[in-house]
């Protein structure tokens, strides 16, 4: 039996992981969890892909809290998911190699060089004084695509 202190700690951890308070207070006996992290066999090959459903598992908050730590959640993985595995996959997509080229400013009297990069999604040109600034601005811009 879980005491009030442990229950409150579980509630806090589940809310931090994206669960609603309604789920925590009104959980169902059996639910379906979805893999947000691939499962591997002993040979190191993927045995279950991301998004695979695991049906009929206990729905109590204690069990779900333990499964969240290994990448199982009751919602389907998506770009809007904030779990560490989805965020990692989304960062890998966002950080595809981008060609940054150095170009002189239109005004030849300008002493500093500008660097540019083109967004792979919408072909907008991002420019800044350093390559690191261009990449930072490009990452921020790519996040606006949804």
C-alpha positions, 0 to 999 in steps of 0.5 A: 500500500502506498502512503500519501507521501509516496502518492504525492511524489508519484503524482509530481513525477507523472505530471512532470512526465506529461500525464494529466491529473485526471489520469492519475486520480481516475486510472483504469485497470488496463491500458495500452502503452506505446514505445517511445524508445526502441526495444533491442534483443540480446544480439543488439537488433531492434525487436520492437520499433518506436510506436509499437503498442503494448496492450493490456498492461496495468494502469495504476500510477505506480506501474506506469511510473516505472514504465515511463523510465524505460520509454513506455507512455500511454500516448503515441510518440510524436513531434510534440512529445516532450519525453527524452527519447522523442526530444532526442529524435526530433533534435537529430532531425533538426540538426541535419547537416546544414551548409553554412557559407561565408559571403561578403556583405553587399556593402564592401565598406562593411568590415565584418563578414556575414555567414548564411544558411538556408532552412531545408524546410522553407528555403528562408535564408538566415544570416549572422556574423558567425557560423555558430550564430547562424546555426543557433538562429536556424535551429530556433527558426526550424522549431517554428515549423511545428 
